[in-house]
Amino acid sequence: MQSRSHLIFGIGATWLMHRTGWANSVHAWPLTLVGALLPDIDHPKSLLGRRIAPVSFAISGVFGHRGMTHSLLLPLLMLAACVYHWGRIPPWMLALCAGYLSHLLADWLTPSGVPLCWPLRTRFRSPLYVTTGSAAEGCVAAALAFAMWRWW
């Protein structure tokens, strides 16, 4: 999916966290949006990849696009590190991971799918999928935005 769709999915994750009471902080919004863009750090032409190009090129060179950064490994490691270090998961990390997971969900809706269990090569994708940059992607993002607005 394109960055604007990932941002809409990230907003959806923040909306869901606020609706369920998981994150009632204003800090959840920017962290969730950063998390929604973070998996594409492995693509030098992505919105985030262009801003920190040296890091993006290095990750892309080692892992390729939709490799390790598109798996459940990194959010699980981040949560485990928080529990180990602080004995709990702070709300800011929940927000970052919610955005990250929203990105994986959005890419799960594409034909390429996501390697959730990386380093295993198995990719998971939705039985109904949309091509990146297509009108269908725009419709999915618009439907999500409308649903959030409708049930706010």
LINQUIVEN-V555161 format. One record per helix or strand. SS is the DSSP state (@ for helix, = for strand). FROM is the first residue (numbers start at 1). LEN is the number of residues. If there is no record, write none. Layout:
# LINQUIVEN-V555161
{{SS,FROM,LEN} {SS,FROM,LEN}}
This chain:
# LINQUIVEN-V555161
{{@,3,18} {@,27,16} {@,47,5} {@,53,11} {@,68,3} {@,73,14} {@,91,18} {=,114,1} {=,124,1} {@,135,16}}
